[in-house]
Amino acid sequence: MDELLNYQKYMNEAADINSQYSQAEEFPHIVIDNFLNEGVLDEALKKFPAIDNDGWIHYQHYNENKGGLNKRDYIPDELLKIIDELNSEKFVSLLREITGIKNLFPDTSLEGGGIHQIRKGGFLNIHADFTTHPHNKLWKRRVNVLLYLNKDWKDEYGGQLELWTKDMKKCFKKILPLFNRCVIFNTDLDSFHGHPHPLTCPDDRTRKSIALYYFTEEKTPPVKVATNYQHTPDDSLTKRLFIWLDKKALVVYNHLKGFLGINDDFVSKLMNFIRKLRK
């Protein structure tokens, strides 16, 4: 069986990668191209499920329009192989070396993660991620690993991952979501990122990625903050207002999710049911 990741190479380079990561502009992050075995990733891409297939959660509100799939029963084995490897103790040990965070562990439930897909017109406004796991109050979210699966993705398609300064005055880096490109970054309160401009790709293309989140377990519950969406300097006053209102609604939803023990899949099914009743 082909090795998915060249562990020896990355362990040999871990100190250098950690230096780049910790000293990166604004907040710790790094972009690594040709991250995994390309042949294995190519087979996974061939099996990537269509966004209209069963199991997808449709995140559709003012601040985002994307699809997510985190149910193992609906994720093909070729993709699960990659997810399980990146959640394995061997990889997480490497991730601890890269980030300098010693007690990292993966969220194998894939809450909010798994595989993501965005159609033409989809977007994700600039934000800092939610800070705690919705069903584990002591789990503090620390690191994101994003792996892109988009072959021959052109700049004019959009979908660049934008990294913004802590004061939200400017975008300091744009990252094209190219095939086998991995982006790793700390999920701090001011690690602002997203792709706020709607995709302009052809109708038959989608922006595909694997998104995995890593946590540490704290002795006392960390401060719970829902996804913190931000306006950009060029946004109109009306858009700024709706970003803020949607963010406040998300805070309420986040609290209800933890209190009632519901998840995004339940809410997605409920919203789809309501939409069907309106037709």
Residue frames as qw, qx, qy, qz and C-alpha x, y, z in Angstrom:
[[0.000, 0.888, 0.460, 0.000, 0.00, 0.00, 0.00],
 [0.381, 0.571, -0.030, 0.726, 1.32, 3.44, -0.95],
 [0.357, -0.384, -0.460, 0.717, 2.39, 5.61, 1.96],
 [0.082, 0.874, 0.461, 0.131, 0.01, 8.54, 2.21],
 [0.103, -0.982, 0.124, -0.097, 2.44, 10.93, 3.86],
 [0.702, 0.374, -0.405, 0.452, 6.23, 11.06, 3.84],
 [0.607, -0.784, -0.131, -0.008, 6.62, 11.15, 7.61],
 [0.771, -0.217, 0.034, 0.598, 10.39, 10.85, 7.54],
 [0.352, 0.467, 0.193, 0.788, 10.69, 13.93, 5.35],
 [0.262, -0.788, -0.188, -0.525, 8.39, 16.05, 7.49],
 [0.750, -0.630, -0.114, 0.167, 9.90, 14.92, 10.79],
 [0.691, -0.004, 0.064, 0.720, 13.35, 15.83, 9.47],
 [0.163, 0.438, 0.188, 0.864, 12.03, 19.26, 8.52],
 [0.373, -0.717, -0.589, -0.008, 9.78, 19.72, 11.58],
 [0.426, -0.542, -0.192, 0.699, 12.03, 22.26, 13.33],
 [0.157, -0.038, 0.346, 0.924, 12.25, 24.43, 10.21],
 [0.201, -0.512, -0.662, -0.509, 8.53, 24.12, 9.54],
 [0.418, -0.689, -0.518, 0.287, 7.79, 25.06, 13.16],
 [0.328, -0.361, 0.000, 0.873, 9.99, 28.14, 12.81],
 [0.027, -0.187, -0.505, -0.842, 8.12, 29.23, 9.68],
 [0.336, -0.583, -0.709, -0.211, 4.80, 28.46, 11.31],
 [0.431, -0.655, -0.438, 0.440, 5.37, 30.30, 14.59],
 [0.262, -0.425, 0.081, 0.863, 6.97, 33.33, 12.94],
 [0.225, 0.480, 0.665, 0.526, 4.38, 33.71, 10.17],
 [0.049, -0.220, -0.042, -0.973, 2.81, 37.10, 9.57],
 [0.509, -0.343, -0.083, -0.785, -0.12, 38.03, 11.88],
 [0.791, -0.304, 0.378, -0.374, -0.87, 34.54, 13.24],
 [0.360, -0.358, 0.844, 0.175, 0.79, 31.10, 13.08],
 [0.816, 0.445, 0.226, -0.292, 0.17, 29.44, 9.73],
 [0.237, -0.438, 0.725, 0.475, 1.90, 27.65, 6.88],
 [0.781, 0.470, -0.036, -0.410, 1.11, 26.56, 3.32],
 [0.421, -0.360, 0.802, 0.221, 2.56, 23.22, 2.18],
 [0.678, 0.448, -0.284, -0.509, 2.26, 22.11, -1.46],
 [0.671, 0.262, -0.688, -0.090, 2.43, 18.50, -2.64],
 [0.457, -0.517, 0.490, -0.532, 1.44, 17.50, 0.87],
 [0.794, -0.096, 0.552, -0.235, 0.27, 13.92, 0.38],
 [0.397, -0.050, 0.826, 0.398, 0.88, 11.05, -1.99],
 [0.332, 0.311, -0.217, -0.864, -0.61, 12.44, -5.20],
 [0.337, -0.011, -0.859, -0.384, -1.78, 9.07, -6.51],
 [0.154, -0.370, -0.851, 0.340, -3.77, 8.34, -3.36],
 [0.128, 0.465, 0.272, -0.833, -5.25, 11.84, -3.35],
 [0.289, 0.196, -0.543, -0.764, -6.16, 11.51, -7.02],
 [0.282, -0.230, -0.921, -0.140, -8.15, 8.34, -6.28],
 [0.063, -0.470, -0.645, 0.599, -9.94, 10.17, -3.46],
 [0.187, 0.362, -0.097, -0.908, -10.85, 13.03, -5.78],
 [0.286, -0.015, -0.781, -0.555, -12.42, 10.60, -8.25],
 [0.325, -0.405, -0.853, 0.054, -14.74, 9.40, -5.47],
 [0.004, 0.117, 0.338, -0.934, -15.60, 12.86, -4.08],
 [0.149, 0.541, 0.826, -0.046, -19.42, 12.80, -3.70],
 [0.043, 0.512, 0.373, 0.773, -21.62, 15.29, -5.53],
 [0.042, -0.084, 0.426, -0.900, -22.99, 18.06, -3.33],
 [0.635, -0.118, -0.139, -0.751, -26.57, 16.97, -4.05],
 [0.580, -0.010, -0.814, 0.016, -25.94, 13.45, -2.73],
 [0.680, -0.636, -0.326, -0.163, -27.40, 12.28, 0.58],
 [0.754, -0.357, -0.278, 0.476, -25.74, 13.31, 3.80],
 [0.366, 0.326, -0.027, 0.871, -24.57, 16.81, 2.90],
 [0.197, -0.720, -0.446, 0.494, -25.22, 19.62, 5.38],
 [0.326, 0.625, 0.298, 0.644, -26.05, 22.85, 3.57],
 [0.334, -0.518, -0.295, 0.730, -24.75, 25.85, 5.46],
 [0.178, 0.511, 0.444, 0.714, -26.82, 28.63, 3.93],
 [0.218, -0.847, -0.388, 0.290, -27.20, 31.94, 5.71],
 [0.209, 0.977, -0.013, -0.029, -26.01, 35.50, 5.22],
 [0.241, -0.815, 0.510, 0.130, -22.40, 34.77, 6.14],
 [0.226, -0.345, 0.872, 0.263, -21.85, 31.56, 4.23],
 [0.829, 0.335, 0.008, -0.447, -23.10, 29.37, 1.43],
 [0.215, 0.491, -0.841, -0.070, -21.33, 26.00, 1.35],
 [0.912, -0.141, -0.250, -0.291, -21.83, 22.28, 1.84],
 [0.126, -0.559, 0.772, -0.274, -20.29, 20.01, 4.46],
 [0.896, -0.049, -0.367, -0.243, -20.31, 16.23, 4.86],
 [0.090, -0.572, 0.716, -0.390, -19.13, 14.66, 8.13],
 [0.872, -0.116, 0.312, -0.358, -21.10, 11.39, 8.28],
 [0.257, -0.443, 0.825, 0.237, -18.72, 8.49, 7.79],
 [0.606, 0.292, 0.737, -0.068, -21.48, 6.36, 6.20],
 [0.524, 0.810, 0.239, -0.107, -21.68, 8.80, 3.30],
 [0.022, 0.852, -0.467, -0.235, -17.96, 9.51, 2.84],
 [0.891, 0.354, -0.282, -0.038, -16.23, 7.15, 0.37],
 [0.892, -0.360, 0.031, 0.272, -13.47, 4.91, 1.70],
 [0.656, 0.384, 0.017, 0.650, -10.84, 6.67, -0.42],
 [0.051, -0.742, 0.074, -0.665, -11.56, 9.93, 1.42],
 [0.761, -0.624, 0.006, -0.175, -11.95, 8.26, 4.81],
 [0.884, 0.021, -0.107, 0.455, -8.46, 6.82, 4.37],
 [0.343, 0.505, -0.117, 0.784, -7.07, 10.36, 4.20],
 [0.433, -0.702, 0.006, -0.566, -9.23, 11.68, 7.04],
 [0.899, -0.432, -0.073, 0.012, -8.29, 8.78, 9.32],
 [0.759, 0.171, -0.149, 0.611, -4.59, 9.20, 8.52],
 [0.136, 0.550, -0.109, 0.817, -4.72, 12.91, 9.34],
 [0.605, -0.613, 0.064, -0.505, -6.51, 12.09, 12.58],
 [0.908, -0.070, -0.369, 0.186, -4.08, 9.30, 13.50],
 [0.613, -0.748, 0.057, 0.249, -1.68, 9.53, 16.41],
 [0.709, -0.007, 0.281, 0.647, 1.24, 9.40, 14.01],
 [0.261, 0.622, 0.286, 0.681, 0.09, 12.49, 12.10],
 [0.357, -0.894, -0.178, -0.202, -1.07, 14.35, 15.21],
 [0.734, -0.485, 0.066, 0.472, 2.38, 13.79, 16.73],
 [0.503, 0.230, 0.291, 0.781, 3.85, 15.50, 13.66],
 [0.054, -0.789, -0.338, -0.510, 1.26, 18.27, 13.95],
 [0.581, -0.784, -0.133, 0.175, 2.31, 18.88, 17.55],
 [0.649, -0.229, 0.194, 0.699, 5.88, 19.37, 16.34],
 [0.296, 0.484, 0.392, 0.724, 4.80, 21.74, 13.56],
 [0.223, -0.803, -0.292, -0.469, 2.57, 23.90, 15.75],
 [0.199, 0.340, -0.581, 0.712, 4.39, 23.63, 19.08],
 [0.641, -0.324, 0.147, -0.680, 1.10, 22.70, 20.78],
 [0.053, 0.344, -0.929, 0.128, 1.94, 19.57, 22.76],
 [0.334, 0.132, 0.844, -0.399, -1.45, 18.25, 23.82],
 [0.485, 0.261, -0.309, -0.776, -3.29, 18.40, 20.51],
 [0.360, 0.116, 0.926, -0.006, -5.81, 15.72, 19.64],
 [0.128, -0.103, -0.609, -0.776, -8.25, 15.35, 16.72],
 [0.566, 0.158, 0.382, -0.713, -12.01, 15.67, 16.69],
 [0.109, -0.032, 0.944, 0.309, -12.89, 12.30, 15.22],
 [0.315, 0.581, 0.686, -0.304, -16.59, 13.25, 15.26],
 [0.315, 0.231, 0.470, 0.791, -15.74, 15.80, 12.53],
 [0.003, 0.794, 0.517, -0.320, -18.05, 18.43, 14.02],
 [0.168, 0.903, -0.018, -0.395, -18.19, 21.20, 11.41],
 [0.098, -0.604, 0.675, 0.413, -15.44, 19.47, 9.44],
 [0.763, 0.240, 0.600, 0.009, -15.08, 16.44, 7.19],
 [0.405, 0.166, 0.532, 0.725, -15.29, 17.29, 3.51],
 [0.161, 0.677, 0.239, -0.677, -16.46, 20.66, 2.21],
 [0.377, 0.293, 0.650, 0.591, -17.75, 21.67, -1.20],
 [0.109, 0.628, 0.206, -0.743, -18.83, 25.00, -2.63],
 [0.528, 0.578, 0.569, 0.253, -20.77, 25.66, -5.82],
 [0.251, 0.352, 0.229, 0.872, -20.50, 28.61, -8.15],
 [0.292, -0.677, -0.199, -0.645, -21.78, 31.62, -6.23],
 [0.762, -0.536, -0.338, 0.132, -20.85, 30.14, -2.85],
 [0.191, 0.693, -0.331, 0.611, -18.76, 32.00, -0.30],
 [0.681, -0.486, -0.455, 0.303, -17.61, 32.13, 3.31],
 [0.024, -0.939, 0.037, -0.341, -17.30, 35.55, 4.91],
 [0.366, 0.466, -0.584, 0.555, -14.18, 36.48, 6.86],
 [0.744, -0.576, -0.097, -0.323, -14.30, 35.07, 10.38],
 [0.003, 0.456, -0.829, 0.325, -12.48, 33.61, 13.34],
 [0.554, -0.127, -0.793, -0.221, -13.60, 30.06, 14.17],
 [0.718, -0.591, -0.114, -0.350, -15.72, 28.92, 17.09],
 [0.016, 0.692, -0.628, 0.355, -13.50, 28.43, 20.13],
 [0.402, -0.231, 0.818, -0.340, -14.88, 25.34, 21.87],
 [0.161, -0.091, -0.927, -0.325, -16.39, 22.04, 20.82],
 [0.496, -0.305, -0.148, -0.799, -20.21, 22.29, 20.97],
 [0.867, -0.296, -0.296, -0.269, -20.55, 18.96, 22.81],
 [0.802, -0.179, -0.328, 0.467, -17.34, 18.93, 24.89],
 [0.152, -0.977, -0.111, -0.101, -17.09, 22.02, 27.09],
 [0.585, -0.680, 0.287, 0.336, -13.44, 21.46, 28.06],
 [0.713, 0.198, 0.430, 0.517, -12.23, 21.11, 24.46],
 [0.024, 0.825, -0.072, -0.560, -10.55, 24.25, 23.13],
 [0.775, 0.573, 0.207, 0.167, -10.18, 24.51, 19.37],
 [0.466, -0.682, 0.279, 0.489, -6.55, 25.16, 18.47],
 [0.154, -0.399, 0.658, 0.620, -5.61, 24.21, 14.91],
 [0.762, 0.500, 0.177, -0.371, -7.19, 23.80, 11.47],
 [0.345, -0.254, 0.753, 0.500, -5.82, 21.57, 8.71],
 [0.629, 0.607, 0.156, -0.460, -7.30, 22.31, 5.28],
 [0.416, -0.186, 0.758, 0.467, -6.44, 20.14, 2.30],
 [0.499, 0.551, -0.039, -0.668, -7.58, 21.22, -1.16],
 [0.576, 0.082, 0.790, 0.194, -8.56, 18.87, -3.99],
 [0.469, 0.794, 0.207, -0.328, -9.02, 21.20, -6.96],
 [0.637, -0.024, 0.499, 0.587, -7.13, 20.27, -10.11],
 [0.296, 0.343, 0.441, 0.774, -6.46, 22.94, -12.73],
 [0.136, -0.831, -0.480, 0.247, -8.09, 25.60, -10.54],
 [0.406, 0.493, 0.154, 0.754, -7.69, 28.99, -12.18],
 [0.197, -0.144, -0.349, 0.905, -7.23, 32.30, -10.42],
 [0.287, -0.120, -0.230, -0.922, -10.33, 33.72, -12.12],
 [0.513, -0.364, -0.755, -0.183, -12.49, 31.04, -10.49],
 [0.375, -0.661, 0.203, -0.618, -12.04, 32.80, -7.14],
 [0.911, -0.326, -0.241, -0.081, -12.22, 30.86, -3.91],
 [0.461, 0.438, -0.516, 0.574, -8.84, 32.02, -2.63],
 [0.615, -0.596, -0.444, 0.265, -8.49, 31.53, 1.12],
 [0.142, 0.769, -0.107, 0.614, -7.94, 35.06, 2.41],
 [0.613, -0.381, -0.458, 0.520, -5.97, 35.70, 5.59],
 [0.016, -0.865, -0.151, -0.478, -6.65, 39.08, 7.23],
 [0.242, 0.372, -0.503, 0.742, -4.80, 41.23, 9.72],
 [0.266, -0.346, -0.787, 0.435, -5.88, 41.16, 13.35],
 [0.095, 0.400, 0.258, -0.874, -7.34, 44.67, 13.03],
 [0.480, 0.546, 0.686, 0.035, -9.31, 43.63, 9.91],
 [0.117, 0.786, -0.095, -0.599, -7.86, 46.50, 7.91],
 [0.454, 0.601, -0.512, -0.412, -6.42, 44.44, 5.07],
 [0.993, 0.072, 0.089, -0.020, -6.01, 41.01, 3.55],
 [0.196, -0.784, 0.555, 0.196, -2.34, 40.11, 3.86],
 [0.150, -0.275, 0.907, 0.282, -2.37, 36.79, 2.00],
 [0.791, 0.266, 0.009, -0.552, -4.49, 35.04, -0.64],
 [0.320, -0.291, 0.896, 0.094, -4.08, 31.28, -1.09],
 [0.619, 0.219, -0.454, -0.603, -5.39, 29.58, -4.22],
 [0.768, -0.202, 0.503, -0.342, -7.12, 26.26, -3.29],
 [0.506, 0.515, -0.630, -0.286, -4.93, 24.08, -5.51],
 [0.954, -0.047, -0.270, -0.125, -4.89, 20.29, -5.59],
 [0.850, -0.113, -0.331, 0.395, -2.75, 18.78, -2.80],
 [0.151, 0.519, -0.272, 0.796, -2.14, 22.14, -1.14],
 [0.560, -0.528, -0.604, 0.208, -2.41, 22.02, 2.65],
 [0.026, -0.642, 0.161, -0.749, -2.96, 25.04, 4.89],
 [0.606, -0.401, -0.607, 0.321, -2.38, 24.71, 8.63],
 [0.046, 0.530, -0.143, 0.835, -3.13, 27.54, 11.06],
 [0.125, -0.184, -0.729, 0.647, -3.93, 28.35, 14.67],
 [0.202, -0.644, -0.593, -0.440, -7.57, 29.09, 15.40],
 [0.252, -0.201, -0.439, 0.839, -7.06, 32.05, 17.70],
 [0.128, 0.722, 0.532, -0.423, -9.67, 34.70, 18.48],
 [0.210, 0.825, -0.109, -0.513, -8.12, 36.94, 15.82],
 [0.352, -0.164, 0.789, 0.476, -7.11, 34.37, 13.17],
 [0.526, 0.572, 0.229, -0.587, -9.37, 35.93, 10.58],
 [0.140, -0.189, 0.828, 0.509, -9.84, 34.01, 7.34],
 [0.571, 0.486, 0.569, -0.338, -12.41, 33.07, 4.70],
 [0.239, 0.071, 0.594, 0.765, -13.29, 33.63, 1.06],
 [0.206, 0.508, 0.461, -0.698, -15.89, 36.39, 1.03],
 [0.348, 0.427, -0.345, -0.760, -16.25, 36.77, -2.74],
 [0.856, 0.210, 0.342, -0.326, -18.72, 34.40, -4.46],
 [0.561, -0.157, 0.705, 0.405, -17.11, 31.71, -6.59],
 [0.485, 0.650, -0.148, -0.566, -16.99, 32.45, -10.30],
 [0.289, -0.244, 0.888, 0.261, -15.99, 28.96, -11.44],
 [0.391, 0.009, -0.665, -0.636, -17.78, 27.16, -14.30],
 [0.741, -0.235, 0.031, -0.629, -21.13, 25.58, -13.47],
 [0.942, 0.017, -0.327, -0.066, -19.63, 22.09, -13.59],
 [0.509, 0.293, -0.569, 0.576, -16.84, 22.87, -11.10],
 [0.583, -0.775, -0.169, -0.173, -16.92, 23.07, -7.31],
 [0.094, 0.690, -0.573, 0.432, -14.34, 24.06, -4.71],
 [0.906, -0.241, -0.341, -0.073, -13.47, 20.86, -2.81],
 [0.097, 0.618, -0.613, 0.483, -11.56, 20.45, 0.43],
 [0.709, -0.335, -0.598, 0.166, -11.00, 18.31, 3.50],
 [0.138, -0.693, 0.240, -0.665, -11.29, 20.26, 6.77],
 [0.750, -0.281, -0.561, 0.208, -10.04, 18.81, 10.05],
 [0.229, -0.803, 0.161, -0.526, -9.97, 20.47, 13.47],
 [0.673, 0.009, -0.609, 0.419, -7.74, 19.77, 16.45],
 [0.469, -0.786, -0.096, -0.392, -8.27, 20.56, 20.12],
 [0.292, 0.239, -0.742, 0.554, -6.68, 20.58, 23.55],
 [0.553, -0.604, -0.563, -0.112, -8.53, 19.59, 26.72],
 [0.034, 0.570, -0.316, 0.758, -8.45, 22.33, 29.35],
 [0.229, -0.135, -0.820, 0.507, -8.84, 21.98, 33.12],
 [0.200, 0.527, 0.487, -0.667, -11.58, 24.61, 33.20],
 [0.508, 0.653, 0.546, 0.133, -14.04, 25.45, 30.40],
 [0.342, -0.060, 0.224, 0.911, -12.45, 27.91, 27.97],
 [0.281, 0.460, 0.148, -0.829, -14.33, 31.02, 26.85],
 [0.468, 0.387, 0.776, 0.174, -17.02, 29.96, 24.41],
 [0.184, 0.567, -0.138, -0.791, -17.22, 32.15, 21.32],
 [0.736, 0.480, 0.473, -0.058, -19.29, 31.31, 18.26],
 [0.597, 0.294, 0.372, 0.647, -17.92, 31.81, 14.75],
 [0.140, -0.740, -0.159, 0.639, -16.99, 35.49, 14.74],
 [0.526, 0.574, 0.440, 0.448, -17.82, 36.90, 11.31],
 [0.269, -0.559, -0.001, 0.784, -16.30, 40.23, 10.33],
 [0.490, 0.844, 0.210, -0.050, -17.03, 42.92, 7.78],
 [0.670, 0.061, 0.179, 0.718, -14.27, 44.19, 5.52],
 [0.141, -0.448, -0.057, 0.881, -13.38, 47.86, 4.96],
 [0.106, 0.034, -0.545, -0.831, -15.11, 47.86, 1.55],
 [0.082, -0.454, -0.887, -0.028, -18.43, 46.47, 2.82],
 [0.191, -0.534, -0.244, -0.786, -21.45, 48.78, 2.72],
 [0.282, -0.249, 0.527, -0.762, -23.23, 49.83, 5.89],
 [0.831, -0.021, -0.056, -0.553, -26.12, 47.55, 4.96],
 [0.809, 0.199, -0.550, 0.058, -23.86, 44.54, 4.50],
 [0.184, 0.333, -0.677, 0.630, -22.09, 45.30, 7.79],
 [0.558, -0.201, 0.315, -0.741, -25.46, 45.33, 9.56],
 [0.915, 0.054, -0.182, -0.355, -26.56, 41.99, 8.12],
 [0.607, 0.312, -0.665, 0.303, -23.19, 40.38, 8.91],
 [0.081, -0.292, 0.616, -0.727, -23.61, 41.50, 12.52],
 [0.722, -0.096, 0.152, -0.668, -27.25, 40.35, 12.77],
 [0.882, 0.169, -0.413, -0.151, -26.43, 36.96, 11.29],
 [0.396, 0.343, -0.706, 0.477, -23.51, 36.59, 13.69],
 [0.356, -0.244, 0.507, -0.746, -25.77, 37.29, 16.68],
 [0.872, 0.023, -0.074, -0.484, -28.27, 34.70, 15.45],
 [0.741, 0.289, -0.595, 0.117, -25.42, 32.21, 15.20],
 [0.005, 0.359, -0.684, 0.635, -24.49, 32.85, 18.85],
 [0.687, -0.105, 0.301, -0.653, -28.03, 31.86, 19.88],
 [0.896, 0.224, -0.299, -0.240, -27.90, 28.79, 17.64],
 [0.471, 0.416, -0.705, 0.329, -24.53, 27.75, 19.06],
 [0.269, -0.268, 0.645, -0.663, -25.87, 27.88, 22.62],
 [0.822, 0.054, 0.122, -0.553, -28.99, 25.93, 21.65],
 [0.759, 0.358, -0.539, -0.073, -26.89, 23.31, 19.90],
 [0.248, 0.316, -0.789, 0.465, -24.94, 22.64, 23.08],
 [0.427, -0.129, 0.509, -0.736, -27.96, 22.84, 25.38],
 [0.830, 0.171, 0.103, -0.520, -30.27, 20.63, 23.29],
 [0.586, -0.266, 0.743, 0.183, -27.57, 18.28, 22.02],
 [0.723, 0.628, 0.273, -0.091, -28.51, 18.87, 18.38],
 [0.525, -0.286, 0.447, 0.665, -26.07, 19.14, 15.50],
 [0.164, 0.452, -0.307, -0.821, -25.79, 20.91, 12.17],
 [0.079, -0.057, -0.906, -0.411, -27.15, 17.89, 10.30],
 [0.022, 0.545, 0.795, -0.267, -30.42, 18.01, 12.25],
 [0.105, 0.680, 0.159, -0.708, -30.87, 21.73, 11.56],
 [0.071, 0.313, -0.627, -0.710, -29.96, 21.30, 7.88],
 [0.038, -0.274, -0.935, -0.220, -32.62, 18.61, 7.48],
 [0.036, 0.653, 0.598, -0.463, -35.16, 20.81, 9.28],
 [0.099, 0.601, -0.138, -0.781, -34.42, 23.78, 7.01],
 [0.070, 0.114, -0.806, -0.576, -34.63, 21.61, 3.89],
 [0.010, 0.452, 0.890, -0.060, -38.00, 20.28, 5.10],
 [0.075, 0.700, 0.340, -0.624, -39.29, 23.81, 5.62],
 [0.075, 0.441, -0.452, -0.772, -38.08, 24.88, 2.18],
 [0.032, -0.130, -0.918, -0.373, -39.92, 21.93, 0.59],
 [0.045, 0.601, 0.735, -0.310, -43.14, 22.91, 2.38],
 [0.075, 0.652, 0.040, -0.754, -42.89, 26.42, 0.91],
 [0.012, -0.191, 0.703, 0.685, -42.66, 25.13, -2.67]]
